[in-house]
């Protein structure tokens, strides 16, 4: 009977560790794509950036590195007919973030903004075939409690990347763009956002293992 109780306790602690190790269902979907396949040299090149939260909890993130912010810096590596396109956009110099700088995307929430490529890269009036690769790091975490902790070390860096985003800039509407079109579905990808408790997960699991060992030791000694 004592052995059965010991085994039940060990099993309970083990299942607790497994439960802590199970990631939450859901993901963060991101998309970044030109609003159309071809732009005239007299037009501004516009992209659309979006985030969709498919978790059952909110996501808190810092928008500074994304098109949601005024000066995200060089988020695209852009080429025109194989040659690098120069970045001319603003680069913000910032103080450490405060609580007001963060954005809370609720469970099931969606946010979408336009991004003016012409305002950040030398594309105005320059016809050609353009291909871009986006790569940014989002400082984010899932909110799993009513109290929000804004300490920077409670956030994790989540990489958002999309390759081969293509568009054309043409002189006339009769000019043909030979690059493959970008649909929102093709330019949408999923990533995982950790909660702060997930960041501390190895320590929680370690505590369960230590408790198991202590329980077995005490049982044997008595």
C-alpha positions, 0 to 999 in steps of 0.5 A: 500500500505504501509503495502504491502511494509512493508511485501515485505521488511520483506519477502526480509530480511527473504529470505536473511537470509534463503539463508545465512543459506543454506549450499553449495552443495557438500562434502569432500570424504575421504578413507583409506584402505589396498591395499590388504586383506592379506600381507606376514610377509616378506612384508610391510603393505601398506594402501592408503589414499585419499581425493576428493573435490566435492564442487564447491570451493576449500578446504584449509587444514592442512595435519599434522594429515593425511597420507599426512604428514611425521609424522601424529602421531597415526592415527590408533587404531590397534589390532592384534587378539584382542590385541593392537598393539604398535605405533612406528612411528614418532611424529613431534614437530611443530611450528605454521603453516605458509601459506606454510604448508597448502594444497589447494585441488581445486574444483573437486580435488583428492589427494591420497598417500600410508601409510606405516603401518609397519613403524608406528606400530609393524606389521612386521613379526607378523602374525595375524588378524588385525583390525584398527579404524582411527580417525583424525581431519582435520583443513580445510575450503572452499575457497569462496573468492579470498583472502585467510585468513590463521588465525587459527581461520578461520578454522574448525575441521572436523572429519574423522573416519573409523571403522573396517578396516581389513587385515591379515598378513600370513606366506604363500600365502596358508594361508587363511584370514578369515576377510572380505575384504575392498574395496575402496567403503566400506572404503569411506565416506563423510563429510562437510567442512565449509567455514569461512562465514559459521562459521559466519553464526549465526551472519549474520542471527542475523543481518537480524533479527535485520534489520527486527525489526528496519524496522518494528519499524521505519514504525510504528513510522512514 
